[in-house]
Amino acid sequence: MSQIDTQSLMLQMRSLAAQAQLKPVDNLTEVSGVGKKETGQETADGFADLLAKSVEAVSAEQHKSGDMKKSFEKGDPDMELSEVMLQAQKASLSFQAMTQIRNKLVEAYKTVINMPM
């Protein structure tokens, strides 16, 4: 399991809360491992990009699974049932993981919003 940088996570959550309330984020945070300073908004944008790429990856897995199923149903001799089933399971697990991540993000967002300022 990878360790989570709680300081960075809290700063990202605070910047998301500030963005949700349309408050400017004026403090600079150092992004771990990068060595340069980014504003809270840049961190939030980076997080949003990462989340969007993750959703696109899950979508790609599901499309690949659907395409493989269609090929198998049409009788493609190169498509084996085991490969189709494996891809279907990959797509399902990716979707379930993304759902759990979404649930945790919503929970964290609610926690941050309810924090006294």
GULUM-117972 format. One record per residue (C-alpha): z negated, x negated, y negated. Coordinates in pm, whole numbers, padded with zeros to 5 digits, always signed. Each point is the difference from the previous one (the first is absolute). Layout:
<atoms>
ZXY...
</atoms>
This chain:
<atoms>
+00000+00000+00000+00079-00126-00346-00272-00010-00262+00034+00216-00307-00059-00154-00342-00245+00259-00132+00014-00131-00356+00378+00037-00013-00016+00340+00169-00256+00129-00251+00208-00126-00292+00309+00172+00139-00193+00323+00051-00137-00015-00356+00346-00058-00141+00131+00298+00197-00284+00214-00133+00072-00115-00355+00368+00072+00047-00080+00346+00134-00209+00072-00309+00267-00154-00226-00243-00261-00129+00134-00347-00080-00114-00277+00230-00072-00292-00230-00178-00251+00223+00191-00268+00188-00059-00053+00368+00089-00304+00202+00198+00089+00306-00137-00189+00298+00229-00259+00148+00256+00015-00279-00177-00202-00267+00143+00194-00292-00154+00275-00209+00132+00354+00015-00104+00308-00189-00144+00294+00187+00326+00186-00055+00205-00278+00161-00238-00001+00296+00033+00377+00031+00378-00027-00017-00006-00267+00273-00220+00223+00212+00234+00295-00057+00298-00214+00104-00182-00111+00314-00085+00361+00085+00359+00112-00061+00135-00276+00226-00245+00104+00271+00116+00360-00018+00362-00116+00016-00079-00209+00309-00154+00302+00174+00303+00207-00096+00233-00267+00140-00192+00000+00331+00035+00379+00022+00372-00009-00080+00056-00273+00257-00185+00209+00258+00209+00306-00085+00324-00195+00023-00099-00147+00337-00090+00346+00132+00337+00139-00109+00184-00291+00161-00190+00048+00324+00069+00375+00000+00372-00065-00048-00004-00220+00309+00037-00343-00159-00003-00243+00296-00166-00274-00209-00301+00219-00079-00281-00001+00254-00271+00266+00016-00276-00261-00017+00137-00140-00327+00027+00347-00149-00355+00090+00101-00134-00331-00131+00165+00052-00338-00131+00358-00015-00353-00132+00059+00044-00267-00269+00111+00266-00247-00290+00225+00093-00258-00278-00035+00148-00108-00333-00026+00354-00131-00357+00042+00125-00103-00330-00160+00161+00099-00331-00184+00333+00011-00332-00176+00054+00072-00240-00287+00084+00293-00225-00326+00172+00095-00201-00315-00077+00177-00045-00335-00069+00360-00099-00364-00043+00100-00026-00323-00202+00172+00163-00298-00248+00290+00006-00288-00245+00020+00126-00194-00301+00065+00314-00203-00354+00121+00066-00159-00331-00106-00198+00018-00322+00156-00205-00278
</atoms>
